Amino acid sequence: MDIHGIILVSHCTFGWVKDVHNAVVVEEFNKIAYRTVQINGNAKSVEQYLLDKHYFRKHGKNSYYCQN
């Protein structure tokens, strides 16, 4: 439990924090990643097929994630 969160390539941050301070630190990493993409037009972004995969697994005719 020494590691309070991780950032995955082309994915969101996962965190399991015990206090607000560590949650704020993880959010700062997210801001840095976001600003990197804004500043550097050559920074690699998430590929469209992966964006589509995550979107369509939750929405549309064949959705399968978090259904009611």
N, CA, C and O atoms as CSV, one atom per row, in Angstrom:
chain,resi,resn,atom,element,x,y,z
A,1,MET,N,N,0.809,-1.189,0.000
A,1,MET,CA,C,0.000,0.000,0.000
A,1,MET,C,C,0.860,1.263,0.000
A,1,MET,O,O,0.366,2.353,0.289
A,2,ASP,N,N,2.131,1.118,-0.320
A,2,ASP,CA,C,2.996,2.288,-0.401
A,2,ASP,C,C,2.726,3.110,-1.654
A,2,ASP,O,O,3.066,4.292,-1.702
A,3,ILE,N,N,2.128,2.506,-2.654
A,3,ILE,CA,C,1.807,3.204,-3.893
A,3,ILE,C,C,0.325,3.542,-3.857
A,3,ILE,O,O,-0.514,2.657,-3.691
A,4,HIS,N,N,0.001,4.822,-4.012
A,4,HIS,CA,C,-1.372,5.277,-3.834
A,4,HIS,C,C,-2.136,5.480,-5.134
A,4,HIS,O,O,-3.323,5.804,-5.108
A,5,GLY,N,N,-1.482,5.297,-6.254
A,5,GLY,CA,C,-2.160,5.457,-7.526
A,5,GLY,C,C,-1.206,5.201,-8.666
A,5,GLY,O,O,0.011,5.211,-8.483
A,6,ILE,N,N,-1.755,4.973,-9.842
A,6,ILE,CA,C,-0.941,4.763,-11.035
A,6,ILE,C,C,-1.585,5.474,-12.215
A,6,ILE,O,O,-2.797,5.690,-12.250
A,7,ILE,N,N,-0.749,5.830,-13.176
A,7,ILE,CA,C,-1.229,6.389,-14.433
A,7,ILE,C,C,-0.874,5.388,-15.512
A,7,ILE,O,O,0.285,4.996,-15.644
A,8,LEU,N,N,-1.865,4.972,-16.284
A,8,LEU,CA,C,-1.645,4.016,-17.357
A,8,LEU,C,C,-1.617,4.738,-18.694
A,8,LEU,O,O,-2.357,5.700,-18.901
A,9,VAL,N,N,-0.783,4.286,-19.582
A,9,VAL,CA,C,-0.730,4.861,-20.923
A,9,VAL,C,C,-2.085,4.686,-21.585
A,9,VAL,O,O,-2.670,3.604,-21.545
A,10,SER,N,N,-2.578,5.745,-22.188
A,10,SER,CA,C,-3.864,5.737,-22.893
A,10,SER,C,C,-5.022,5.295,-22.009
A,10,SER,O,O,-5.949,4.635,-22.480
A,11,HIS,N,N,-4.974,5.649,-20.749
A,11,HIS,CA,C,-6.046,5.287,-19.836
A,11,HIS,C,C,-6.112,6.319,-18.734
A,11,HIS,O,O,-5.280,7.223,-18.664
A,12,CYS,N,N,-7.093,6.183,-17.882
A,12,CYS,CA,C,-7.228,7.117,-16.772
A,12,CYS,C,C,-6.306,6.727,-15.615
A,12,CYS,O,O,-5.628,5.701,-15.659
A,13,THR,N,N,-6.299,7.555,-14.598
A,13,THR,CA,C,-5.546,7.286,-13.382
A,13,THR,C,C,-6.374,6.389,-12.468
A,13,THR,O,O,-7.590,6.545,-12.356
A,14,PHE,N,N,-5.705,5.466,-11.830
A,14,PHE,CA,C,-6.332,4.652,-10.803
A,14,PHE,C,C,-5.740,5.064,-9.467
A,14,PHE,O,O,-4.523,5.196,-9.338
A,15,GLY,N,N,-6.586,5.265,-8.482
A,15,GLY,CA,C,-6.084,5.662,-7.175
A,15,GLY,C,C,-6.800,4.939,-6.066
A,15,GLY,O,O,-7.985,4.622,-6.170
A,16,TRP,N,N,-6.089,4.688,-5.030
A,16,TRP,CA,C,-6.659,4.093,-3.826
A,16,TRP,C,C,-5.981,4.799,-2.666
A,16,TRP,O,O,-5.065,4.275,-2.032
A,17,VAL,N,N,-6.457,5.988,-2.416
A,17,VAL,CA,C,-5.808,6.874,-1.451
A,17,VAL,C,C,-6.549,6.847,-0.127
A,17,VAL,O,O,-7.752,6.595,-0.061
A,18,LYS,N,N,-5.787,7.115,0.924
A,18,LYS,CA,C,-6.351,7.113,2.263
A,18,LYS,C,C,-6.664,8.519,2.758
A,18,LYS,O,O,-7.376,8.683,3.749
A,19,ASP,N,N,-6.140,9.530,2.081
A,19,ASP,CA,C,-6.381,10.883,2.546
A,19,ASP,C,C,-6.447,11.858,1.373
A,19,ASP,O,O,-6.091,11.521,0.243
A,20,VAL,N,N,-6.901,13.049,1.659
A,20,VAL,CA,C,-7.103,14.061,0.625
A,20,VAL,C,C,-5.769,14.481,-0.005
A,20,VAL,O,O,-5.715,14.718,-1.212
A,21,HIS,N,N,-4.724,14.576,0.763
A,21,HIS,CA,C,-3.423,15.001,0.226
A,21,HIS,C,C,-2.980,14.109,-0.928
A,21,HIS,O,O,-2.575,14.606,-1.979
A,22,ASN,N,N,-3.054,12.814,-0.738
A,22,ASN,CA,C,-2.624,11.897,-1.797
A,22,ASN,C,C,-3.544,11.971,-3.014
A,22,ASN,O,O,-3.074,11.824,-4.143
A,23,ALA,N,N,-4.828,12.192,-2.813
A,23,ALA,CA,C,-5.754,12.355,-3.934
A,23,ALA,C,C,-5.400,13.599,-4.734
A,23,ALA,O,O,-5.469,13.584,-5.963
A,24,VAL,N,N,-5.026,14.668,-4.055
A,24,VAL,CA,C,-4.633,15.905,-4.730
A,24,VAL,C,C,-3.357,15.684,-5.535
A,24,VAL,O,O,-3.237,16.198,-6.647
A,25,VAL,N,N,-2.414,14.936,-4.999
A,25,VAL,CA,C,-1.170,14.650,-5.720
A,25,VAL,C,C,-1.465,13.868,-7.001
A,25,VAL,O,O,-0.910,14.183,-8.054
A,26,VAL,N,N,-2.317,12.869,-6.929
A,26,VAL,CA,C,-2.674,12.088,-8.115
A,26,VAL,C,C,-3.345,12.989,-9.149
A,26,VAL,O,O,-3.073,12.855,-10.343
A,27,GLU,N,N,-4.205,13.892,-8.723
A,27,GLU,CA,C,-4.855,14.823,-9.651
A,27,GLU,C,C,-3.847,15.762,-10.305
A,27,GLU,O,O,-4.028,16.145,-11.461
A,28,GLU,N,N,-2.797,16.138,-9.596
A,28,GLU,CA,C,-1.752,16.977,-10.193
A,28,GLU,C,C,-1.052,16.243,-11.329
A,28,GLU,O,O,-0.725,16.853,-12.347
A,29,PHE,N,N,-0.818,14.951,-11.173
A,29,PHE,CA,C,-0.239,14.160,-12.268
A,29,PHE,C,C,-1.156,14.184,-13.485
A,29,PHE,O,O,-0.690,14.285,-14.620
A,30,ASN,N,N,-2.457,14.091,-13.245
A,30,ASN,CA,C,-3.410,14.165,-14.349
A,30,ASN,C,C,-3.322,15.505,-15.063
A,30,ASN,O,O,-3.345,15.554,-16.293
A,31,LYS,N,N,-3.221,16.589,-14.307
A,31,LYS,CA,C,-3.110,17.921,-14.911
A,31,LYS,C,C,-1.850,18.037,-15.759
A,31,LYS,O,O,-1.882,18.601,-16.853
A,32,ILE,N,N,-0.751,17.506,-15.258
A,32,ILE,CA,C,0.509,17.552,-16.004
A,32,ILE,C,C,0.362,16.819,-17.332
A,32,ILE,O,O,0.798,17.319,-18.369
A,33,ALA,N,N,-0.244,15.647,-17.306
A,33,ALA,CA,C,-0.436,14.878,-18.539
A,33,ALA,C,C,-1.332,15.635,-19.513
A,33,ALA,O,O,-1.045,15.688,-20.709
A,34,TYR,N,N,-2.403,16.214,-19.013
A,34,TYR,CA,C,-3.328,16.964,-19.863
A,34,TYR,C,C,-2.634,18.172,-20.484
A,34,TYR,O,O,-2.772,18.425,-21.681
A,35,ARG,N,N,-1.906,18.900,-19.685
A,35,ARG,CA,C,-1.216,20.098,-20.192
A,35,ARG,C,C,-0.102,19.738,-21.170
A,35,ARG,O,O,0.185,20.506,-22.089
A,36,THR,N,N,0.514,18.605,-20.986
A,36,THR,CA,C,1.542,18.160,-21.934
A,36,THR,C,C,0.957,18.032,-23.327
A,36,THR,O,O,1.561,18.470,-24.306
A,37,VAL,N,N,-0.211,17.435,-23.411
A,37,VAL,CA,C,-0.872,17.262,-24.704
A,37,VAL,C,C,-1.284,18.622,-25.280
A,37,VAL,O,O,-1.192,18.837,-26.489
A,38,GLN,N,N,-1.734,19.532,-24.423
A,38,GLN,CA,C,-2.117,20.858,-24.894
A,38,GLN,C,C,-0.922,21.641,-25.439
A,38,GLN,O,O,-1.025,22.300,-26.474
A,39,ILE,N,N,0.193,21.567,-24.749
A,39,ILE,CA,C,1.375,22.354,-25.120
A,39,ILE,C,C,2.104,21.750,-26.301
A,39,ILE,O,O,2.534,22.467,-27.204
A,40,ASN,N,N,2.246,20.437,-26.299
A,40,ASN,CA,C,3.040,19.751,-27.315
A,40,ASN,C,C,2.109,19.039,-28.291
A,40,ASN,O,O,1.561,17.980,-27.987
A,41,GLY,N,N,1.942,19.634,-29.457
A,41,GLY,CA,C,1.090,19.032,-30.462
A,41,GLY,C,C,1.588,17.695,-30.969
A,41,GLY,O,O,0.826,16.953,-31.587
A,42,ASN,N,N,2.850,17.367,-30.723
A,42,ASN,CA,C,3.417,16.086,-31.148
A,42,ASN,C,C,3.305,15.009,-30.080
A,42,ASN,O,O,3.699,13.865,-30.307
A,43,ALA,N,N,2.768,15.368,-28.913
A,43,ALA,CA,C,2.617,14.371,-27.850
A,43,ALA,C,C,1.615,13.314,-28.308
A,43,ALA,O,O,0.592,13.626,-28.918
A,44,LYS,N,N,1.926,12.091,-28.008
A,44,LYS,CA,C,1.056,10.992,-28.426
A,44,LYS,C,C,-0.247,11.025,-27.635
A,44,LYS,O,O,-0.235,11.128,-26.408
A,45,SER,N,N,-1.353,10.939,-28.333
A,45,SER,CA,C,-2.654,10.911,-27.672
A,45,SER,C,C,-3.253,9.511,-27.792
A,45,SER,O,O,-2.695,8.630,-28.446
A,46,VAL,N,N,-4.384,9.336,-27.153
A,46,VAL,CA,C,-5.058,8.044,-27.179
A,46,VAL,C,C,-5.553,7.772,-28.605
A,46,VAL,O,O,-6.126,8.650,-29.251
A,47,GLU,N,N,-5.329,6.573,-29.072
A,47,GLU,CA,C,-5.745,6.211,-30.426
A,47,GLU,C,C,-7.259,6.066,-30.497
A,47,GLU,O,O,-7.904,5.680,-29.522
A,48,GLN,N,N,-7.812,6.379,-31.652
A,48,GLN,CA,C,-9.268,6.410,-31.827
A,48,GLN,C,C,-9.922,5.064,-31.529
A,48,GLN,O,O,-11.013,5.028,-30.958
A,49,TYR,N,N,-9.280,3.959,-31.902
A,49,TYR,CA,C,-9.896,2.653,-31.654
A,49,TYR,C,C,-10.102,2.417,-30.165
A,49,TYR,O,O,-11.079,1.779,-29.771
A,50,LEU,N,N,-9.195,2.922,-29.332
A,50,LEU,CA,C,-9.319,2.733,-27.894
A,50,LEU,C,C,-10.410,3.644,-27.322
A,50,LEU,O,O,-11.171,3.231,-26.448
A,51,LEU,N,N,-10.482,4.881,-27.816
A,51,LEU,CA,C,-11.566,5.766,-27.407
A,51,LEU,C,C,-12.920,5.143,-27.755
A,51,LEU,O,O,-13.841,5.144,-26.938
A,52,ASP,N,N,-13.028,4.614,-28.969
A,52,ASP,CA,C,-14.270,3.966,-29.397
A,52,ASP,C,C,-14.606,2.755,-28.531
A,52,ASP,O,O,-15.762,2.559,-28.155
A,53,LYS,N,N,-13.606,1.952,-28.218
A,53,LYS,CA,C,-13.831,0.759,-27.399
A,53,LYS,C,C,-14.448,1.133,-26.054
A,53,LYS,O,O,-15.431,0.530,-25.625
A,54,HIS,N,N,-13.860,2.137,-25.390
A,54,HIS,CA,C,-14.365,2.527,-24.079
A,54,HIS,C,C,-15.726,3.202,-24.168
A,54,HIS,O,O,-16.558,3.040,-23.275
A,55,TYR,N,N,-15.957,3.945,-25.219
A,55,TYR,CA,C,-17.261,4.593,-25.380
A,55,TYR,C,C,-18.356,3.570,-25.671
A,55,TYR,O,O,-19.398,3.562,-25.015
A,56,PHE,N,N,-18.116,2.715,-26.654
A,56,PHE,CA,C,-19.176,1.809,-27.097
A,56,PHE,C,C,-19.419,0.643,-26.145
A,56,PHE,O,O,-20.454,-0.016,-26.245
A,57,ARG,N,N,-18.508,0.373,-25.237
A,57,ARG,CA,C,-18.815,-0.672,-24.258
A,57,ARG,C,C,-19.821,-0.178,-23.234
A,57,ARG,O,O,-20.429,-0.979,-22.525
A,58,LYS,N,N,-20.004,1.144,-23.148
A,58,LYS,CA,C,-20.962,1.723,-22.217
A,58,LYS,C,C,-22.212,2.261,-22.901
A,58,LYS,O,O,-23.239,2.449,-22.250
A,59,HIS,N,N,-22.137,2.512,-24.203
A,59,HIS,CA,C,-23.234,3.156,-24.923
A,59,HIS,C,C,-23.534,2.374,-26.199
A,59,HIS,O,O,-22.648,1.751,-26.783
A,60,GLY,N,N,-24.778,2.417,-26.614
A,60,GLY,CA,C,-25.132,1.806,-27.884
A,60,GLY,C,C,-25.777,0.442,-27.751
A,60,GLY,O,O,-25.986,-0.067,-26.650
A,61,LYS,N,N,-26.082,-0.129,-28.883
A,61,LYS,CA,C,-26.844,-1.381,-28.960
A,61,LYS,C,C,-26.135,-2.555,-28.271
A,61,LYS,O,O,-26.789,-3.361,-27.610
A,62,ASN,N,N,-24.833,-2.659,-28.414
A,62,ASN,CA,C,-24.096,-3.810,-27.869
A,62,ASN,C,C,-23.320,-3.470,-26.598
A,62,ASN,O,O,-22.301,-4.098,-26.312
A,63,SER,N,N,-23.790,-2.483,-25.836
A,63,SER,CA,C,-23.069,-2.096,-24.620
A,63,SER,C,C,-23.081,-3.244,-23.614
A,63,SER,O,O,-24.030,-4.025,-23.557
A,64,TYR,N,N,-22.025,-3.332,-22.832
A,64,TYR,CA,C,-21.915,-4.426,-21.872
A,64,TYR,C,C,-21.327,-4.004,-20.527
A,64,TYR,O,O,-21.116,-4.851,-19.659
A,65,TYR,N,N,-21.063,-2.726,-20.340
A,65,TYR,CA,C,-20.394,-2.276,-19.121
A,65,TYR,C,C,-21.345,-1.391,-18.332
A,65,TYR,O,O,-21.897,-0.431,-18.871
A,66,CYS,N,N,-21.539,-1.711,-17.054
A,66,CYS,CA,C,-22.387,-0.925,-16.138
A,66,CYS,C,C,-23.828,-0.828,-16.613
A,66,CYS,O,O,-24.442,0.237,-16.545
A,67,GLN,N,N,-24.354,-1.920,-17.086
A,67,GLN,CA,C,-25.753,-1.915,-17.501
A,67,GLN,C,C,-26.658,-2.029,-16.288
A,67,GLN,O,O,-26.288,-2.616,-15.271
A,68,ASN,N,N,-27.828,-1.472,-16.407
A,68,ASN,CA,C,-28.824,-1.590,-15.327
A,68,ASN,C,C,-29.735,-2.757,-15.593
A,68,ASN,O,O,-30.640,-3.026,-14.803
